[in-house]
Amino acid sequence: MDVKKIALLVGALFIAALTAIMAKNMFSGAASPQANASMPEPGGPEVLVATRPLPVGTIIDPGSFRFQPWPKDLVQSAYFLKNEADPAALAGTVVRYAMTAGQPITQGALVKPGDRGFLAAALGPGMRAVTVSVSAASGVAGFVFPGDRIDLVLTQSVSGDGPTLNASETIVRNLRVLATDQRTTNTNEEGKADVRTFSTVTLEATPRIAEKIAVAQTIGQLSLSLRSIADNTADLERAIAAGEVTVPDGQDAKADRQMLIAVASRPIDSDTTFVTGGDVSRFQRRTVPSQAPAQSNAAPADAPAAVYHSGPVVRVARGNNVTVVPVGGK
């Protein structure tokens, strides 16, 4: 082989190797400062951030936020800073704008109880607030707090021919409690849990369910039935079996989470259950009593009671005098 060609080949290989080494050093050196810049400064301020996604209308509780170090240059005046904000004072406030997990909580994103528009902010999109009257017994002795989920039970008595039918029916399930009396939180001024009885409870419902609750209050007595947190799984399985929820395709965790939130926050007024007096005691009715039939031969409104007879009659008029003569056998 020609010596000149060999020299050119060796030179090309040397230049290629040198170029590769320089490119590697250049890219590795540029990556290091970028990684260090994303780290928060040691001893920097701590701001209040959301620990989970907070949709509009979420009632804040102590587990909804935490303090987290934040770059000093990115701190805004609307943030809640540690040693300057009181986290206990935020309990019971309502989220006005949706926030994601890890996002700093701003002062304008929360509405405090008593502020204008507080209850409207607590309502989900398309929902309504409806208030029902309860007693100590029908209100679970005061152990229902804002943010809890309850079922609504209607108790009524149906009268008719024979003994009265006593029955109770779960007319709506999975209603969110917005307030008890004028309270929107379960803590007192000191931030401690405070259990007290109440006479009214405000619930979140769809417009259709709100109409049902308004009619139910005129029919009988309404009672609250506190739901367990674990009931959301059973409701999801029932909704999927009934075709009320569309299961997303694939392994999309975000879509699955949105489906769970939708099922957990939706009031249900279908597949209601009921219990009659006969299910409780053998001496009570199990069926609806029949109404007494109206008599077809009822006397006119202006007829005297003395001239009314059961069975066929003939009325004989002589001038202004009307005589009623019974017809038929004894």
Secondary structure, DSSP 8 states (H G I E B T S, - for coil): --HHHHHHHHHHHHHHHHHHHHHHHHHHHHHHHHHHHTS--TT--EEEEESS-B-TT-B--GGGEEEEE--GGG--TTB-BTTTS-GGGGTT-EESS-B-TT-B-BGGGEE-TTSTTHHHHHS-TT-EEEEEE--TTTTGGG---TT-EEEEEEEEEE--SSS-EEEEEEEEEEEEEEEETTB-SSB-TTS-B-----SEEEEEE-HHHHHHHHHHHHHSEEEEEE--TTHHHHHHHHHHHTT-S---SSS-HHHHHHHHHHHHT--B-SS-EEEEHHHH-TTS--S--------TT---TTS-GGG--SS-EEEEEETTEEEEEE-S--
